[in-house]
């Protein structure tokens, strides 16, 4: 099992309930793929340095999880095709 950190930016036009549902969806996705979520923090709305998909602001989420490379690949795939996500980045944190 490897440790990862995933940061993604959600569409700021989503309601708080929809934002929580998106976060829960990705937590469940990791669990369904034999991973565990260590932490998931939702930050406040922040102004972006440049326009992304027509948006100037976004809601950041930082999630630390443990899983197999297949778990990371599936999470990246789903984040990439989700309309609620503007950008995402997944990095391994256990590499020295």
C-alpha positions, 0 to 999 in steps of 0.5 A, spaced: 500 500 500 502 506 498 500 513 501 498 519 496 495 526 497 490 528 492 488 535 491 482 537 487 478 544 485 471 543 485 466 548 481 464 554 486 457 554 483 455 547 487 451 548 493 454 546 500 450 539 499 453 538 492 460 539 494 459 534 500 456 529 496 462 530 491 467 529 497 463 523 499 463 520 492 471 520 492 471 517 499 467 512 497 471 510 490 477 510 494 474 505 499 471 501 493 478 500 490 481 497 496 484 504 499 482 508 505 482 515 506 486 518 512 484 525 511 479 529 507 479 537 508 475 542 504 478 549 504 474 555 503 473 558 496 479 561 493 481 565 487 484 562 481 491 565 478 488 564 471 481 562 469 480 554 468 473 552 465 471 559 465 471 559 472 475 565 476 474 561 483 474 554 486 473 550 492 479 546 494 479 539 497 486 536 500 485 528 501 490 524 504 489 516 502 492 509 502 491 505 496 494 501 491 496 504 484 490 501 481 486 505 486 490 512 484 489 510 477 481 509 478 481 516 482 485 520 477 480 517 471 474 519 475 476 526 477 478 527 470 471 526 467 467 529 472 464 535 471 464 538 478 472 538 478 476 543 475 483 541 476 486 535 480 493 533 482 495 526 485 502 525 488 505 519 492 507 522 499 511 515 501 517 516 496 524 518 499 
